């Protein structure tokens, strides 16, 4: 059964974890294991960052 306590991570930690996936070529699961965090959490952060980057690029293209 899960804990009632929700672990909070800083934005910096999330950015660094995402960057580690990108820079090492390791899977999200492998990086999450190395960092001692839930792979579901890192996967969610990674997907959100990817969506944010895509949205940013779309916005930049629309401005041109």
C-alpha positions as CSV (number, residue, x, y, z in Angstrom):
1,X,0.0,0.0,0.0
2,X,1.3,3.5,-0.8
3,X,2.4,6.1,1.6
4,X,0.3,9.2,2.4
5,X,3.4,11.3,1.9
6,X,4.0,12.7,-1.6
7,X,7.6,13.3,-2.5
8,X,8.2,16.7,-4.0
9,X,11.1,17.3,-6.4
10,X,12.6,20.7,-7.4
11,X,12.3,21.9,-10.9
12,X,16.1,21.8,-11.2
13,X,16.1,18.1,-10.2
14,X,13.4,17.3,-12.8
15,X,15.4,19.2,-15.5
16,X,18.6,17.4,-14.6
17,X,16.8,14.0,-14.6
18,X,15.3,14.7,-18.0
19,X,18.7,15.9,-19.4
20,X,20.3,12.7,-18.1
21,X,17.9,10.6,-20.1
22,X,18.6,12.6,-23.2
23,X,22.4,12.8,-22.8
24,X,23.1,9.2,-21.8
25,X,20.7,7.4,-24.2
26,X,19.6,5.3,-21.2
27,X,16.0,4.4,-20.8
28,X,13.7,6.4,-18.5
29,X,13.5,3.3,-16.3
30,X,17.3,2.9,-16.0
31,X,17.8,6.6,-15.1
32,X,14.9,6.5,-12.6
33,X,16.5,3.5,-10.9
34,X,19.9,5.2,-10.7
35,X,18.3,8.3,-9.1
36,X,16.1,6.2,-6.8
37,X,12.8,7.7,-8.1
38,X,9.7,6.2,-9.6
39,X,10.0,5.5,-13.3
40,X,6.4,6.7,-13.7
41,X,7.3,10.1,-12.2
42,X,10.3,10.5,-14.5
43,X,8.3,9.3,-17.5
44,X,5.6,11.9,-16.8
45,X,8.2,14.7,-16.5
46,X,9.9,13.6,-19.7
47,X,6.6,13.5,-21.7
48,X,5.6,16.9,-20.3
49,X,9.0,18.4,-21.2
50,X,8.8,16.9,-24.7
51,X,5.3,18.4,-25.2
52,X,6.5,21.8,-23.9
53,X,9.4,21.8,-26.4
54,X,7.1,20.9,-29.2
55,X,4.6,23.6,-28.2
56,X,7.5,26.1,-28.0
57,X,8.7,25.2,-31.5
58,X,5.2,25.5,-32.9
59,X,4.9,28.9,-31.3
60,X,8.3,30.0,-32.7
61,X,7.3,28.9,-36.2
62,X,4.0,30.7,-35.9
63,X,5.7,34.0,-35.0
64,X,8.0,33.9,-38.1
